[in-house]
Amino acid sequence: MSANPSVSQNKKGIIMKFHSTKNSCSAVTASEAVRAGLASDGGLFVPDSFPVLDSYVLQPDITYMERAIRVLKPFFGGDPAELRIEEICSEAFNFPVPLRWLDDKQAVLELFHGPTLAFKDFGARFLSEFLEKTCPEGMSPLTVLVATSGDTGGAVAAAFHKKRCATVRVFFPQSGVSDRQRAQLTCWGENVTSYSVQGTFDDCQSLVKHAFTIPGLSEKMGLTSANSINLGRLLPQTVYYVHSTVLFRERTGVAPYIVVPTGNVGNVTAAFWAKKMGAPIAGIILAVNANRTIPDYLETGLYNKRKSVATLANAMDVGHPSNMERLINLFPTFEEIRNEVKAFSVSDDQIKETIRRCYEETGEILCPHTAVAERVRGEQLPGMPSIVVATAHPAKFETIVEPLIGKPLEIPASLAEMLKRPRHEISITPDTNLVGLVQSDKVA
C-alpha cells in the first residue's frame, strides 16, 4: 500500500479518527462513529483525513471483493474492527456489480442486483454485518432507526432481519412509496417493526433525528441510525465508484464523468469521497427530480430547507438532504462547491419521456430514478465519456414503467418471494411520542 498520512500513522498505532461536521464534540474511532450513527452535537461524522488509493486498488483485474477490502480497511486503521473488514465484506458484497456498456463511451453502473434490488443493499448489508460481527459478547441489541423514502428501509430491514445485534424501526411516508416498495418495507416482523407516517419523507427523517436529541434516550436504548447519515452506510458506497471508474479507464483510456440520481445526497457524497481518495473521476453531476433544493442552492448560494415534492422518482423526494452537511464540509468555500458540484433537475414529464424513448431506441428499461440520471447525461454530457448510476430495478416501479414501455416486467425472484409474505405496519403521525415508540412495539 502506498504511503499516505493516514496509513503511515495507522502503522504506528495511531487510530484513524472521525469528527463531526459541526466541530463541537470530540473525534471518535470508526467503530464509535458507526455505532453512534449521529455525532453527539447533531452533526455527521467525516474522516479527519482521506486515505490515498494505492496502485493495487487501481488495478483493473482484481475482484470487487479485493477492491472493497483495500478501499475500506484504511478507514478502520488502528480500530479493532480492522481485523474483521475482510470477513464483513465477504458477507456483505456477495452479488454482482456489473458495469454495462452502451457504446464505446457510455456505460451504466447497475447497482440493483442485491437482495432488495436497489443500491441501498451495499451500505445496509455492510452496516448489519459490521454491527453483528463487532458486537461485544453480552451487549444488548442496538435500536436501529431508519427513515426511508422507499428503498433504504427495505434494504435495512432485509439486512438486519433476525440479526442478534439490533432491533430495527423503519419509518416511511404512508402515501409516498410504491406498492412493491411497501411490501419490502413491511414483510419482515420479528426484530423489524415498520411504521407508516402520515406525512412526507422529511417528516420521517425529522422523527429519526429528533429521537437522538431526547435526553438520555440514545444511551438507554442504544440508538443508532441506518440512514446514510451513518458512516457505516456511506463508506461502502465509495467502493463501487472506485471499481467502476477503474474499469472504465482501462477500457477507454480516460476518466469518466459520473451522473448520480440524488435525493438525500449520501450516494453522491460517496462519489466525491472516492474522487478525493484518487478514483479516476473526471467530474460528478447530481441528477435531481422536481425537488430543487440543491440546484437552487448552487445558483443562489442560499440553502433553503423546504417541504419535499412528490414525484415519480419517489426515493429522491427529499426537501432537506441530510448529507449536504458532508458535501459542504468537503469544500472550504462556496466557490469551490459551485465549481465542483453540478446539479440539474428533471420533471415527471421528462422522466416519462426518457423511459419511453430509451426503450424504443435501445431496448433499455429504466426505473424512474435512473431515468432522471439518463436525462441529465443526454442533456449535459452528449457524447462524453460517462457512467450513469442505475440505482433500482425497474420492476419495483411497474405501475410507472409498464404503461410507458407497453409490456409487463418480469419480477425478479427475490422480489416475488417478498410479495408473497404477510405485511405488518403501524400507522403513526409526525408528532408521535418517540419515547413510547422506541421503548415499545406499540405507540405509547
C-alpha positions in Angstrom: 0.0 0.0 0.0 1.4 3.4 -0.9 2.3 5.9 1.7 -0.1 8.5 2.9 -0.6 10.3 6.2 -3.5 8.2 7.4 -2.0 4.8 6.5 1.5 5.6 7.8 0.1 6.9 11.1 -2.0 3.8 11.5 1.0 1.6 11.0 2.5 3.3 14.1 -0.7 2.6 16.0 -2.4 5.9 15.7 -6.1 5.4 15.1 -8.0 6.9 12.2 -10.4 9.4 13.6 -13.7 11.0 12.5 -15.0 14.4 13.6 -18.4 16.0 13.4 -19.4 18.4 10.6 -20.5 20.8 13.4 -17.0 20.5 15.0 -18.2 20.8 18.6 -17.5 17.4 20.0 -14.5 15.1 20.3 -13.3 13.0 17.4 -14.1 9.2 17.6 -12.9 6.0 16.0 -14.6 4.3 13.1 -16.4 1.8 15.3 -17.6 4.5 17.6 -18.9 6.6 14.7 -20.7 3.6 13.1 -22.3 2.6 16.4 -23.4 6.2 17.3 -24.8 6.9 13.8 -25.0 10.6 14.6 -22.5 12.8 16.4 -23.4 14.0 19.9 -23.6 17.5 18.7 -26.1 16.5 15.9 -23.5 16.7 13.1 -22.4 13.9 10.7 -19.1 12.1 11.0 -16.4 12.8 8.4 -12.8 11.5 8.3 -10.0 13.7 9.7 -8.1 12.8 6.5 -8.8 10.7 3.4 -6.6 7.6 2.6 -5.0 7.7 -0.8 -5.8 4.8 -3.1 -2.8 2.6 -3.7 -1.6 1.2 -7.0 -3.1 -2.3 -6.2 -6.6 -0.8 -5.7 -6.3 0.9 -9.1 -5.6 -2.3 -11.0 -8.4 -3.3 -13.3 -8.1 -7.0 -13.0 -8.8 -7.5 -9.3 -12.2 -8.6 -8.0 -14.8 -6.3 -6.5 -14.2 -8.0 -3.1 -10.5 -7.4 -3.2 -11.0 -3.8 -4.1 -13.6 -3.3 -1.3 -11.3 -4.7 1.3 -8.4 -2.5 0.3 -10.6 0.7 -0.1 -12.3 0.3 3.3 -9.5 -1.0 5.6 -7.7 2.3 5.9 -10.8 4.0 7.3 -10.7 1.4 10.2 -6.9 1.6 10.7 -6.0 1.1 14.3 -9.5 0.1 15.2 -10.2 -3.4 16.4 -12.8 -3.7 13.6 -10.0 -3.5 11.0 -9.3 -7.2 11.6 -12.9 -8.1 10.6 -13.2 -6.0 7.4 -12.4 -8.9 5.1 -15.0 -11.1 6.7 -17.6 -8.3 6.7 -17.0 -7.5 3.0 -17.2 -11.2 2.0 -20.6 -11.5 3.6 -22.0 -8.1 2.5 -21.0 -7.9 -1.1 -21.9 -11.4 -2.5 -23.9 -10.2 -5.5 -22.9 -8.9 -9.0 -21.8 -5.2 -9.6 -21.8 -5.0 -13.4 -20.7 -2.1 -15.5 -22.7 -2.5 -18.6 -21.5 -0.7 -21.8 -23.9 1.1 -24.1 -21.2 2.1 -26.6 -17.5 2.8 -26.5 -18.0 6.0 -24.4 -21.1 5.4 -22.3 -21.8 2.9 -19.6 -24.4 2.1 -16.9 -23.3 1.0 -13.4 -26.0 -1.4 -12.3 -26.4 -1.3 -8.5 -29.7 -3.2 -8.3 -28.6 -6.8 -8.1 -28.7 -7.2 -4.4 -31.5 -8.8 -2.3 -33.8 -5.8 -2.4 -32.9 -4.7 -6.0 -31.5 -1.2 -5.0 -28.1 0.3 -4.4 -29.1 0.6 -0.7 -28.2 -3.1 -0.3 -24.4 -2.2 -0.3 -24.5 0.1 2.7 -27.3 -1.7 4.6 -25.6 -5.1 4.3 -22.2 -3.8 5.3 -23.6 -2.0 8.3 -25.6 -5.0 9.5 -22.6 -7.3 9.1 -20.3 -4.8 10.8 -22.6 -4.5 13.8 -23.2 -8.2 14.0 -19.5 -9.2 13.8 -18.2 -6.5 16.1 -20.9 -6.6 18.8 -19.3 -7.5 22.2 -20.5 -10.7 23.8 -23.4 -10.0 26.1 -24.1 -6.5 24.8 -27.7 -5.5 24.5 -29.0 -5.1 20.9 -28.9 -1.7 19.4 -32.0 0.1 18.4 -31.6 1.0 14.7 -33.8 3.8 13.4 -34.2 4.4 9.7 -36.3 6.9 7.8 -37.0 5.9 4.2 -38.4 7.4 1.0 -38.7 3.9 -0.4 -35.6 1.8 -0.9 -33.5 2.4 2.2 -36.0 0.9 4.6 -36.4 -2.3 2.6 -32.7 -2.8 2.3 -32.1 -2.2 6.0 -35.0 -4.5 7.0 -33.7 -7.3 4.8 -30.1 -6.8 6.0 -30.9 -6.8 9.7 -33.7 -9.3 9.8 -33.0 -11.9 12.5 -29.7 -10.4 13.4 -28.9 -10.6 17.1 -27.2 -7.2 17.2 -30.2 -4.9 16.7 -33.9 -4.3 16.7 -35.0 -2.1 13.7 -37.6 0.6 13.4 -38.5 1.7 9.9 -40.4 4.9 9.2 -41.8 5.5 5.7 -44.3 8.0 4.3 -47.8 6.4 4.2 -48.6 7.6 0.7 -45.1 8.0 -0.7 -43.9 4.6 -1.7 -44.8 2.1 -4.5 -46.8 -1.0 -3.5 -43.8 -3.2 -4.2 -41.6 -1.0 -2.1 -44.2 -1.2 0.7 -44.1 -4.9 0.5 -40.3 -4.8 1.0 -40.7 -2.5 4.0 -43.4 -4.4 5.8 -42.9 -8.2 5.2 -40.4 -8.9 8.0 -41.6 -8.9 11.6 -39.5 -10.4 14.5 -36.8 -7.8 15.2 -38.1 -5.4 12.5 -41.1 -3.0 13.0 -42.4 -0.8 10.3 -44.2 2.5 10.8 -46.2 4.3 8.1 -46.0 8.0 8.9 -48.9 10.3 7.9 -46.6 12.7 6.1 -43.6 13.0 3.9 -40.1 11.6 4.0 -38.9 14.8 5.6 -41.4 14.1 8.5 -39.9 10.6 8.8 -36.4 12.0 8.8 -37.3 14.6 11.4 -38.7 11.8 13.7 -35.5 9.9 13.5 -33.2 12.9 14.0 -35.4 14.1 16.9 -35.0 10.7 18.7 -31.3 11.4 19.1 -32.0 14.8 20.8 -34.2 13.4 23.5 -32.1 13.5 26.7 -31.0 10.0 27.8 -32.9 8.1 25.2 -29.9 7.4 22.9 -27.9 5.9 25.8 -30.8 4.0 27.3 -31.9 2.3 24.1 -28.6 2.1 22.3 -29.9 4.2 19.4 -28.2 4.3 16.1 -29.3 5.3 12.6 -29.2 3.2 9.4 -29.8 6.1 7.1 -26.9 7.4 5.0 -26.1 9.8 7.9 -24.4 6.7 9.4 -20.8 6.4 8.4 -21.3 2.6 8.0 -23.8 3.2 5.3 -21.8 5.7 3.3 -18.3 4.3 3.3 -19.2 1.0 1.4 -20.7 3.1 -1.4 -17.3 4.6 -2.2 -16.1 1.2 -3.4 -18.3 0.9 -6.4 -17.2 4.3 -7.7 -13.6 3.2 -7.4 -14.4 -0.1 -9.1 -16.4 1.2 -12.0 -14.2 4.1 -12.9 -11.0 1.9 -12.8 -12.7 -0.5 -15.3 -14.0 2.5 -17.4 -10.5 4.0 -17.7 -9.0 0.6 -18.5 -11.3 0.2 -21.5 -11.4 3.8 -22.8 -8.1 5.3 -21.6 -9.9 8.2 -19.9 -11.6 9.0 -16.6 -15.4 9.3 -16.9 -18.0 11.7 -15.7 -20.5 10.2 -13.3 -24.2 11.1 -13.2 -25.9 10.1 -9.9 -29.6 10.2 -9.2 -29.7 12.2 -6.0 -32.1 12.5 -3.1 -30.6 12.6 0.4 -27.1 13.1 -1.1 -25.4 10.1 0.6 -24.7 8.2 -2.6 -23.3 11.2 -4.4 -21.2 12.1 -1.4 -19.6 8.7 -1.6 -18.7 9.5 -5.2 -17.0 12.7 -4.1 -15.2 10.9 -1.3 -14.0 8.3 -3.9 -12.7 11.1 -6.1 -11.0 12.7 -3.1 -9.1 9.4 -2.5 -7.9 9.3 -6.1 -10.5 7.4 -8.1 -10.2 8.3 -11.8 -13.3 10.5 -12.0 -13.4 13.5 -14.4 -16.4 15.0 -12.7 -19.6 14.3 -10.8 -23.1 15.5 -11.7 -26.1 15.4 -9.4 -29.4 14.5 -11.2 -32.4 15.5 -9.1 -36.1 15.4 -9.6 -38.5 18.3 -9.1 -37.1 18.8 -5.5 -34.7 21.6 -6.4 -33.1 22.4 -3.1 -29.6 21.6 -4.4 -29.7 23.3 -7.8 -31.2 26.4 -6.2 -28.5 26.5 -3.6 -25.8 26.2 -6.3 -27.4 29.0 -8.2 -28.1 31.4 -5.4 -25.7 30.4 -2.6 -28.6 30.3 -0.2 -29.6 26.9 1.3 -33.3 26.8 2.0 -34.9 23.9 3.6 -38.3 23.1 2.1 -41.1 20.5 2.1 -40.5 17.7 -0.3 -42.5 17.4 -3.6 -44.0 14.0 -4.5 -42.6 12.8 -7.9 -42.4 9.6 -9.9 -38.8 9.1 -8.7 -40.1 8.8 -5.1 -36.9 7.6 -3.4 -35.4 11.0 -4.3 -38.3 13.1 -2.9 -36.2 15.0 -0.3 -36.6 18.7 0.5 -33.8 18.9 3.1 -31.0 16.5 2.2 -29.1 15.4 5.3 -25.8 14.7 3.6 -25.4 18.2 2.2 -23.6 18.8 5.5 -20.9 16.4 4.4 -20.7 17.7 0.9 -20.4 21.3 2.0 -17.8 20.2 4.6 -15.6 18.7 1.8 -15.0 22.1 0.2 -13.6 25.2 2.1 -15.6 27.8 0.2 -18.9 28.2 -1.7 -17.0 29.0 -4.9 -15.2 25.6 -4.7 -18.5 23.9 -4.1 -20.0 25.7 -7.1 -17.0 24.8 -9.3 -17.0 21.1 -8.3 -20.7 20.3 -7.7 -23.2 20.4 -10.6 -26.9 19.6 -10.2 -29.7 19.5 -12.7 -33.5 19.0 -12.2 -35.8 16.7 -14.2 -39.6 16.9 -14.3 -42.0 14.0 -14.1 -42.9 14.5 -17.8 -39.2 14.3 -18.7 -38.9 11.1 -16.7 -41.7 9.5 -18.6 -40.4 10.7 -21.9 -36.9 9.3 -21.1 -38.2 5.9 -20.1 -40.3 5.6 -23.2 -37.6 6.9 -25.6 -34.8 4.7 -24.2 -36.9 1.6 -24.5 -37.9 2.4 -28.1 -34.4 3.4 -29.2 -32.2 0.9 -27.4 -34.4 -1.6 -25.6 -33.1 -0.3 -22.2 -35.7 -0.4 -19.4 -35.0 2.3 -16.7 -36.5 2.8 -13.3 -37.7 6.4 -12.7 -34.6 7.3 -10.7 -32.2 6.0 -13.3 -34.2 7.9 -16.0 -33.5 11.1 -14.1 -29.8 10.5 -14.4 -30.0 9.3 -18.1 -31.9 12.5 -19.0 -29.2 14.7 -17.4 -26.5 12.7 -19.2 -28.2 13.2 -22.5 -28.6 17.0 -22.0 -25.3 17.8 -20.2 -22.8 15.3 -21.5 -23.7 14.4 -25.1 -21.1 12.1 -26.5 -18.9 12.5 -23.4 -17.2 9.5 -21.6 -19.7 8.9 -18.8 -21.3 6.5 -16.3 -25.0 6.7 -15.3 -25.7 5.2 -11.9 -28.7 2.8 -12.1 -29.9 2.8 -8.5 -33.0 0.5 -8.6 -34.6 -2.3 -10.6 -37.5 -1.1 -12.8 -39.7 -4.0 -11.6 -40.1 -2.1 -8.3 -41.9 0.6 -10.2 -44.1 -1.4 -12.5 -47.1 0.9 -12.3 -45.0 3.7 -13.8 -42.7 1.8 -16.2 -45.0 -0.8 -17.7 -47.5 1.6 -19.3 -44.6 3.6 -20.8 -42.9 0.6 -22.5 -46.2 -1.3 -23.3 -45.4 -4.6 -21.7 -45.2 -6.3 -18.3 -41.9 -6.6 -16.5 -40.5 -9.9 -15.2 -40.4 -9.9 -11.4 -37.0 -10.9 -10.0 -37.2 -14.0 -7.8 -36.2 -12.1 -4.6 -38.9 -9.6 -5.0 -41.5 -12.2 -5.9 -40.8 -14.0 -2.7 -41.2 -10.8 -0.6 -44.5 -10.0 -2.3 -46.0 -13.3 -1.1 -45.3 -12.6 2.6 -47.8 -11.1 5.1 -47.4 -7.4 5.7 -47.4 -5.6 9.0 -47.3 -1.8 9.6 -48.3 0.6 12.3 -49.7 4.0 11.3 -48.4 7.0 13.2 -48.5 10.8 12.9 -45.4 13.0 12.6 -45.8 14.2 16.2 -45.9 10.7 17.7 -44.4 10.3 21.2 -41.0 8.9 20.3 -40.1 7.8 23.8 -43.0 5.4 24.0 -42.5 4.4 20.4 -38.9 3.4 20.7 -39.5 1.6 24.0 -42.4 -0.5 22.7 -43.6 -2.1 19.5 -46.8 -0.2 20.1 -47.4 3.5 20.0 -47.5 4.9 23.6 
